[in-house]
Amino acid sequence: MDDKKKNLLAAGLIAALSALAYSNTSGASFHFDDFHQIVNNPGVKRLGNIPRFIVDAELWSYFTVKGYRPVTLIIHTLNYALSGLDVRGWHVVNLALHVVCALLVFLVVKALLRGAGHGRTYPLALLCASAFALHPIQTQAVTYISGRAAILAAIFFLTGFHAFLRYRSIGVGEKYRLAWAALAPVCYMLGLLSKESAVSLPAVMLLYDLLFTTEKDKGLAARLRGLAPYYTAFAGVLLVYIGLRKALAGYATAPAIPYSSYEYMLSELKVLPMYLRLMSLPVNQNFDYLLPLTKTPDALVLISAVLLASIGLALYRLRRAQPLVVFFAGWFIITIAPESSFIPILDIANEHRLYLPSVGLICAALVGGYSLLGQNRSRLAYSSAVMLLAALGLLTFSRNRVYADEYTLWGDVLSKAPYNSRARLNIGTALVADKKYGEATVELKAALDMGTALPVPYIAHYNLGVCYDKTGRKDEAEREFELTLKDEPNYYEASVKLGEIFYEAGRYADSARVYEAHVKRFAGDPVAYFNLADSLMRLGRFDDARKPMEDAVAYGYEGFDARYGLALIYERAGMKYKAQRQAESAQGMAKDYTDTEKSSALLTRLKKAGGSSRL
């Protein structure tokens, strides 16, 4: 069988195994970041926004959270155009991207094995790719829809690295060599525009060069000087990306986090053993670890530091005897570093951060394990491989069940971490959606009262406000909505609800204040324009009400109330012809006898006053 047919067979097998492992995810609901990035985010619901993603970081989220990942937003937008909010279409895309990534792992590992002169390139590469595809640690990137940013970054990372390998393997002056050389930095930029974790690509390439392509008898400085010209392009890409990120999102590496790089580094040292345990024994997984910050070194920090130093020393000593194993282990360390070293990120640990690093750890284990078994033990190797893949596939299938809905996901989190305030919040939010306001109030108050800090308290305040509003506790609802808007001024529903409470209570000055702020943030909202105009009219400020009422109609607010209100405003302004036109429109939109009587009386009054005037 030729190489092309082998590749097609590998692709089919990887796709089939992945489809089986993820066959129970098609109906899994949206979760967590899916709501502010996709479900409630108007930015991804218009194809016309695609060019804007390159220059507008505010389109990343429904909230005032800037994020510069335009490629991910483009994929979201195309996905929405194809399937709307039918969650099945989103899962199909995530699974397809995961299969593409696993196939790229196969191609990269095969090229590395072949370059190292390994005797079993095809079956070992297929085993590595299949283990990657089936490992349950990937569920947070694949089954959790917003996790696709990690998949996209990995796809471009692997494509760029494969292009780099092709460039290095083709002789000087041969066909397509420069094309492969140019493709790698292009993929680097696309990876960065998908998720920041792709930043480590040049470092993995450099590790490969130092282990396999440079002359070992030269000093390190001389070897680096020889490699420098090619890596200049990647440095240029990174500088452009950092400049764009700083200009558009307001930060170059990560948003402001309320703890230092030193504290984050200590915390990540403690996370390392957990990551290694999850990769080697993938049980007791947790969607949201919400680990506490480590502020001073403790015993576990010291143990982890010693472990990391020991691994580094062992890899250095193995660099000549097992360069490929050393390379894959280095891949893991290098690719985990951007999110798990000293650059602070809000969450201390997340499983989707292991998506790309897991390639290195899985390949190091399998390539090293095969070397230990020896080629003359192929029967044991094959039977072990089948059992490994079966076990991983079953664990993944089982893990996917917790993503069925908000209750199963966050209930699983709470069963493993009862202290998790964010889990309480999300269960409370789900209960609000199901109109179980009494139960929701208990969960939301528990989330706010927990000792661990709640990362997004405004969501809890908003949902608590809804509970109080629906159960007639208006004063408490008002307080919760005010707290929501204090923390998150762009919370659309909170300002609408607060305005409604003030309006229903006859506090028209307060409702006008809320709606004035609302239309400044959400230009084009016809309901808010109407509510603002109505509040101003009830205060007797008809001149001030004219512009928002005209905007309400212009942006599509149709119905008797808007036309009748506009007619009253024009009448007060002496614009009798316009008033008569609007009164006639209102009469045609009358919903009942009362509306008909009101519009008829207004028309009669206008005609008596000379309604035919164009004033």
C-alpha positions in Angstrom: 0.0 0.0 0.0 1.4 3.4 -1.0 1.8 6.3 1.4 -1.3 8.2 0.1 -3.6 5.2 0.7 -2.1 4.6 4.1 -2.8 8.3 5.0 -6.4 7.9 3.8 -6.8 4.7 5.8 -5.4 6.5 8.9 -7.8 9.4 8.4 -10.8 7.0 8.1 -9.8 5.1 11.2 -9.1 8.2 13.3 -12.5 9.7 12.2 -14.4 6.5 13.0 -12.8 6.1 16.4 -13.4 9.7 17.3 -17.0 9.6 16.0 -17.7 6.5 18.3 -16.1 8.1 21.3 -18.1 11.4 20.9 -21.3 9.8 19.6 -23.2 10.8 22.7 -22.4 14.6 22.5 -24.7 15.8 19.7 -27.4 17.1 22.1 -25.0 18.4 24.9 -26.1 21.9 25.7 -24.2 25.2 25.6 -22.2 25.9 28.8 -20.4 28.6 30.6 -18.5 30.9 28.1 -20.7 29.6 25.3 -23.4 32.0 26.5 -21.5 35.3 26.4 -19.3 34.3 23.5 -21.9 32.7 21.3 -25.5 32.4 22.4 -26.0 36.0 23.6 -23.2 37.6 21.5 -24.7 39.6 18.6 -21.2 39.9 17.1 -21.2 36.3 15.8 -24.7 36.4 14.4 -23.9 38.6 11.3 -21.6 37.5 8.5 -20.9 41.1 7.8 -19.0 41.3 11.1 -16.3 39.0 9.8 -13.9 41.8 8.6 -14.6 43.7 11.8 -13.2 40.9 14.0 -9.7 41.8 12.8 -10.0 45.4 14.2 -12.6 45.2 17.0 -11.8 43.2 20.1 -15.1 44.2 21.7 -17.0 41.8 19.4 -15.4 38.8 21.4 -18.1 38.9 24.1 -21.5 40.0 25.0 -20.0 41.6 28.1 -17.3 44.2 28.4 -14.6 41.6 28.0 -12.2 42.2 25.2 -10.6 39.3 23.5 -8.5 39.2 20.4 -9.2 35.9 18.7 -10.6 36.9 15.3 -10.1 33.5 13.6 -12.1 31.8 16.3 -14.8 34.4 15.9 -14.9 33.8 12.2 -15.5 30.1 12.7 -18.2 30.9 15.3 -19.9 33.2 12.8 -19.8 30.7 9.9 -21.1 28.0 12.3 -24.0 30.3 13.3 -24.8 31.0 9.6 -25.0 27.2 9.0 -26.9 26.0 12.1 -28.1 29.0 14.1 -28.2 28.0 17.8 -29.0 24.3 17.0 -26.3 22.8 19.3 -25.9 19.8 17.1 -24.3 21.8 14.3 -21.8 23.2 16.8 -20.8 19.8 18.0 -20.4 18.5 14.4 -17.9 21.3 13.7 -16.0 20.8 16.9 -15.7 17.0 16.2 -14.6 17.7 12.6 -11.9 20.1 13.8 -10.7 17.6 16.4 -10.4 14.9 13.7 -8.4 17.3 11.5 -6.1 18.0 14.4 -5.6 14.3 15.2 -4.8 13.6 11.5 -2.2 16.4 11.6 -0.7 14.7 14.7 -0.5 11.5 12.6 1.3 13.3 9.8 3.7 15.2 12.1 4.6 12.1 14.2 5.1 10.0 11.1 7.5 12.6 9.6 9.4 12.8 12.9 9.7 9.0 13.2 10.7 8.7 9.5 13.3 11.4 10.0 14.7 9.6 13.0 15.0 6.4 11.0 12.4 4.6 13.1 11.4 1.2 11.8 7.7 1.3 12.6 6.6 4.7 11.5 3.1 4.1 10.3 1.6 2.0 13.1 3.3 4.0 15.8 2.2 7.3 14.3 -1.3 6.0 14.0 -1.3 4.8 17.6 -0.1 8.2 18.8 -2.8 10.1 16.8 -5.5 7.7 17.9 -4.5 8.0 21.5 -4.6 11.8 21.2 -8.0 11.7 19.6 -9.5 9.4 22.2 -7.9 10.7 25.4 -10.6 11.9 27.8 -8.6 15.0 28.7 -9.7 16.4 25.3 -13.4 16.5 26.2 -13.1 20.0 27.5 -11.8 21.2 24.2 -14.1 19.1 22.0 -17.4 18.6 23.9 -17.4 22.1 25.4 -18.1 24.3 22.4 -16.0 27.3 23.4 -13.1 24.9 23.8 -12.7 25.0 20.0 -10.3 27.9 20.3 -7.7 25.5 21.7 -8.4 23.1 18.8 -8.0 25.8 16.1 -4.7 27.0 17.7 -3.5 23.4 17.7 -4.5 22.9 14.0 -2.5 25.9 12.9 0.4 25.0 15.2 0.6 21.5 13.8 0.2 22.7 10.2 3.0 25.2 10.7 5.2 22.6 12.3 4.6 20.1 9.6 5.5 22.8 7.0 8.7 23.5 8.9 9.5 19.7 8.8 9.0 19.7 5.1 11.1 22.7 4.6 13.9 21.1 6.6 13.7 17.8 4.8 13.8 19.3 1.2 17.2 20.0 -0.3 18.4 23.5 -1.0 17.0 24.8 -4.4 14.4 22.0 -4.7 10.8 22.7 -5.7 8.4 24.1 -3.1 11.0 24.4 -0.4 10.5 28.2 -0.1 6.7 27.7 -0.1 6.9 25.3 2.9 9.3 27.8 4.6 6.8 30.6 4.1 3.7 28.6 5.2 5.1 28.1 8.7 5.0 31.8 9.8 1.6 32.3 8.1 0.2 29.4 10.2 1.9 30.9 13.2 0.0 34.1 12.8 -3.3 32.3 12.2 -2.7 30.2 15.3 -2.1 33.3 17.4 -5.3 34.8 16.1 -7.1 31.7 17.2 -5.7 31.4 20.7 -2.6 32.8 22.4 -1.3 29.3 23.3 0.1 29.0 19.7 2.9 31.4 20.7 5.2 28.4 21.5 5.6 27.2 17.9 9.0 28.7 17.2 10.3 27.3 20.5 9.3 23.8 19.6 10.9 24.3 16.1 14.1 25.5 17.7 14.2 22.4 20.0 13.8 20.2 16.9 16.7 22.1 15.2 19.0 21.8 18.2 18.3 18.1 18.5 18.2 17.0 14.9 19.4 19.5 12.3 22.4 21.5 13.7 25.9 20.3 13.9 26.5 18.8 17.4 30.2 19.6 17.4 29.6 23.3 17.3 28.9 25.4 20.4 25.4 26.4 21.2 26.0 30.1 20.3 27.3 29.2 16.9 24.3 26.9 16.3 21.9 29.6 17.2 23.5 32.1 15.0 23.2 29.7 12.1 19.5 29.3 12.7 18.7 33.0 13.4 17.8 34.1 9.8 14.9 31.8 9.5 13.5 32.5 12.9 13.5 36.3 12.3 10.2 35.9 10.4 8.6 34.4 13.4 9.9 37.2 15.6 8.3 39.7 13.2 5.0 37.8 13.3 5.0 37.8 17.0 5.8 41.6 17.2 2.9 42.4 14.8 0.5 40.2 16.8 1.6 41.8 20.1 1.1 45.3 18.6 -2.3 44.4 17.3 -3.4 42.9 20.6 -2.1 45.9 22.6 -3.8 48.4 20.3 -7.2 46.6 20.0 -7.6 44.7 23.2 -5.6 47.0 25.5 -3.1 44.4 26.7 -0.2 42.6 25.1 -0.2 39.3 26.9 -3.1 38.9 29.3 -5.7 41.2 30.9 -5.1 42.6 34.3 -5.3 39.9 36.9 -5.5 40.6 40.7 -2.4 38.6 41.5 1.3 38.7 40.7 3.4 36.6 38.2 5.2 35.2 41.2 2.0 34.0 42.9 0.8 32.5 39.6 4.0 30.7 39.0 3.9 29.1 42.5 0.3 28.0 41.8 1.2 26.5 38.5 4.0 24.5 40.0 1.4 22.8 42.1 -0.8 22.2 39.1 1.9 20.4 37.2 1.6 17.1 39.1 -2.2 17.2 38.7 -1.8 17.6 34.9 0.6 14.7 34.8 -1.8 12.6 36.8 -4.7 13.5 34.5 -2.7 12.5 31.5 -1.5 9.2 32.9 -4.7 8.3 34.9 -7.6 10.3 33.4 -10.2 9.8 36.1 -11.9 12.2 38.5 -11.8 15.0 35.9 -13.4 18.4 36.8 -14.7 21.0 34.4 -13.9 23.8 36.8 -11.2 23.2 39.4 -11.2 26.8 40.7 -8.1 26.2 42.6 -6.9 28.7 45.3 -4.0 31.0 44.7 -0.7 30.0 46.3 1.0 33.1 47.7 4.1 31.6 49.4 6.1 28.4 48.7 4.8 25.4 50.5 5.8 21.7 50.6 3.9 20.8 47.4 5.5 23.8 45.5 8.9 22.5 46.5 8.1 18.9 45.6 6.8 20.1 42.2 9.9 22.2 41.6 12.2 19.3 42.4 10.1 17.1 40.1 10.4 19.6 37.2 14.1 19.9 37.7 14.5 16.2 37.8 12.6 15.8 34.6 14.7 18.5 32.9 17.9 16.8 34.1 16.8 13.3 32.9 15.8 14.7 29.5 19.2 16.4 29.1 21.0 13.1 29.8 18.7 11.3 27.4 19.2 13.8 24.5 21.6 11.6 22.6 20.3 8.1 23.4 16.6 9.0 22.9 16.4 12.3 21.1 12.8 11.8 19.8 11.5 11.0 23.3 13.3 14.1 24.6 11.8 16.2 21.8 8.2 15.1 22.6 8.7 15.6 26.3 10.2 19.0 25.5 7.1 19.7 23.3 4.9 19.2 26.4 7.0 21.5 28.6 7.2 24.2 26.0 3.6 24.2 24.9 2.2 24.1 28.5 4.4 27.1 29.5 2.5 30.0 27.9 -0.6 29.3 30.1 1.1 27.6 33.0 4.2 29.5 34.0 4.4 33.1 35.0 1.9 35.0 32.9 -1.2 35.3 35.1 -4.5 34.0 33.8 -7.7 34.1 35.8 -8.1 30.4 36.2 -5.3 28.5 37.8 -6.0 25.2 36.0 -8.1 24.1 33.0 -8.2 20.8 31.2 -8.4 22.4 27.7 -4.9 23.9 28.3 -3.6 20.3 27.9 -5.0 19.9 24.4 -1.8 20.8 22.4 0.7 19.8 25.2 -0.9 16.4 25.4 0.5 15.6 21.9 4.0 15.7 23.3 3.3 13.7 26.5 1.3 11.0 24.6 4.0 10.6 21.9 6.8 10.6 24.5 5.1 7.8 26.4 4.2 5.7 23.4 7.5 6.1 21.5 9.5 5.6 24.7 7.3 2.6 25.6 7.7 1.0 22.2 11.5 1.4 22.5 11.5 -0.4 25.8 9.3 -3.2 24.5 11.6 -3.7 21.5 10.5 -4.5 17.9 10.6 -8.3 18.6 7.6 -8.0 20.9 5.1 -6.8 18.3 2.3 -9.0 19.5 2.5 -7.6 23.0 2.7 -4.1 21.5 -0.3 -4.5 19.3 -2.5 -6.0 22.0 -1.4 -3.3 24.5 -2.3 -0.6 21.9 -5.8 -2.1 21.3 -6.5 -2.2 25.0 -5.2 1.3 25.5 -7.4 2.8 22.8 -10.4 0.9 24.0 -9.9 2.1 27.5 -9.4 5.8 26.4 -12.4 5.6 24.1 -14.7 4.3 26.9 -13.5 6.9 29.4 -14.1 9.7 26.9 -17.6 8.3 26.1 -18.3 8.2 29.8 -16.9 11.7 30.5 -19.0 13.2 27.8 -22.2 12.4 29.7 -21.6 15.1 32.2 -21.9 17.7 29.4 -25.6 16.8 28.8 -27.0 19.9 30.4 -26.1 22.6 33.0 -27.3 20.4 35.9 -25.2 17.4 35.0 -22.1 19.5 34.3 -22.1 21.7 37.4 -23.5 19.0 39.6 -20.5 16.9 38.7 -18.3 19.9 39.6 -20.0 20.3 43.0 -19.7 16.5 43.7 -15.9 16.9 43.5 -15.5 20.4 44.8 -18.3 21.5 47.1 -16.6 24.8 47.7 -16.9 25.8 44.0 -18.9 29.1 44.0 -19.0 29.2 40.2 -20.8 25.8 40.1 -23.4 27.1 42.5 -23.9 30.2 40.3 -24.4 28.2 37.1 -26.8 25.8 38.7 -28.7 28.8 40.0 -28.8 30.3 36.6 -30.1 27.1 35.1 -32.9 27.1 37.8 -33.8 30.7 36.8 -34.1 29.6 33.2 -36.5 26.8 34.3 -38.5 29.3 36.4 -37.7 27.6 39.7 -37.1 30.9 41.5 -37.1 29.6 45.1 -34.5 27.0 44.5 -32.5 29.4 42.3 -32.4 32.0 45.1 -30.9 29.5 47.5 -28.1 28.5 45.0 -27.3 32.1 44.0 -27.1 33.4 47.5 -24.9 30.5 48.4 -22.6 31.4 45.5 -22.3 35.0 46.7 -21.8 34.0 50.3 -19.1 31.4 49.7 -15.6 32.1 51.1 -14.0 31.6 47.7 -14.3 34.7 45.5 -16.9 34.5 42.7 -15.2 35.5 39.4 -18.4 37.0 37.9 -20.6 38.2 40.7 -22.7 40.4 38.4 -24.2 37.3 36.8 -25.3 36.1 40.3 -26.7 39.5 41.1 -28.7 39.7 37.9 -30.2 36.3 38.3 -31.0 37.0 41.9 -32.7 40.2 40.8 -34.8 38.2 38.4 -35.9 35.8 41.2 -36.9 38.7 43.4 -38.7 40.5 40.5 -40.7 37.4 39.6 -41.7 36.8 43.3 -42.8 40.4 43.9 -39.8 41.6 45.9 -39.3 44.7 43.8 -37.0 46.6 46.2 -34.6 43.7 46.5 -34.7 43.2 42.7 -33.8 46.9 42.2 -30.8 46.5 44.5 -29.6 43.4 42.7 -29.9 45.0 39.2 -28.1 48.1 40.4 -25.2 45.9 41.7 -25.2 44.1 38.4 -24.8 47.3 36.4 -22.2 48.6 38.8 -19.9 45.6 38.0 -21.0 45.1 34.4 -22.4 48.3 32.7 -23.0 46.4 29.4 -25.4 43.9 30.9 -28.3 44.5 28.5 -31.0 42.6 30.4 -30.1 44.2 33.8 -30.7 47.7 32.5 -33.9 46.7 30.8 -35.2 45.0 34.0 -34.2 48.0 36.2 -35.9 50.4 33.9 -39.0 48.3 34.0 -39.1 48.3 37.8 -38.7 52.1 37.9 -41.4 52.6 35.3 -43.9 50.2 36.9 -43.4 52.0 40.2 -44.1 55.4 38.6 -40.5 56.5 39.1 -40.2 58.0 35.6 -37.1 60.1 36.3 -35.2 57.0 37.4 -36.5 54.9 34.4 -35.5 57.7 32.0 -32.0 57.8 33.6 -31.6 54.1 33.2 -32.8 54.1 29.6 -30.7 57.1 28.6 -27.6 55.1 29.7 -28.9 52.0 28.0 -29.4 53.6 24.5 -25.9 55.0 24.7 -24.5 51.5 25.2 -26.9 49.7 22.9 -27.6 52.0 20.0 -30.3 50.7 17.8 -32.5 49.0 20.5 -36.0 50.1 19.5 -37.7 49.0 22.7 -35.2 51.0 24.8 -35.8 54.1 22.7 -39.5 53.8 23.1 -39.3 53.2 26.9 -37.0 56.3 27.2 -39.4 58.4 25.2 -42.4 57.2 27.1 -40.7 57.9 30.5 -39.8 61.4 29.3 -43.4 62.1 28.1 -44.8 61.1 31.5 -42.4 63.7 33.0 -43.8 66.3 30.7 -40.6 66.5 28.7 -42.1 66.2 25.3 -39.3 68.0 23.5 -36.7 65.7 25.0 -38.9 62.7 24.1 -39.1 63.5 20.4 -35.7 62.2 19.3 -35.9 58.8 21.1 -39.5 58.2 19.9 -38.4 58.9 16.3 -35.5 56.6 16.8 -37.8 53.9 18.2 -39.9 54.0 15.0 -36.9 54.3 12.7 -35.3 51.2 14.3 -38.5 49.1 13.9 -40.7 49.7 16.9 -44.1 49.4 15.4 -47.5 49.5 17.1 -50.1 51.8 18.4 -48.2 53.2 21.4 -45.2 54.5 19.3 -47.3 56.1 16.7 -49.8 57.6 19.2 -46.9 58.9 21.3 -45.2 60.4 18.3 -48.4 62.2 17.3 -48.7 63.7 20.8 -45.1 64.9 20.7 -45.6 66.5 17.3 -48.8 68.1 18.5 -47.0 69.7 21.4 -44.3 70.9 19.1 -46.8 72.6 16.8 -46.1 70.1 13.9 -49.7 69.5 13.2 -49.4 67.9 9.8 -46.9 65.3 11.1 -49.1 64.8 14.2 -52.1 64.1 12.0 -50.2 61.6 9.9 -48.9 59.7 13.0 -52.4 59.8 14.6 -53.9 58.2 11.4 -51.2 55.5 11.5 -52.0 54.9 15.1 -55.7 54.5 14.4 -54.9 51.8 11.9 -52.9 50.0 14.5 -55.5 50.2 17.3 -55.6 47.0 19.3 -59.0 47.6 21.0 -61.8 50.1 21.5 -59.8 52.2 23.9 -57.0 52.7 21.4 -59.6 53.6 18.7 -61.2 56.2 20.9 -57.9 57.8 21.9 -56.7 58.1 18.3 -60.1 59.4 17.1 -60.2 62.0 19.8 -56.6 63.1 18.9 -57.5 63.3 15.2 -60.6 65.3 15.9 -58.6 67.7 18.1 -55.9 68.1 15.4 -58.5 68.8 12.6 -60.2 71.4 14.7 -56.8 73.1 15.3 -56.1 73.1 11.5 -54.5 69.7 11.1 -53.9 70.2 7.4 -51.2 72.7 8.2 -47.6 71.5 7.4 -46.2 73.3 10.5 
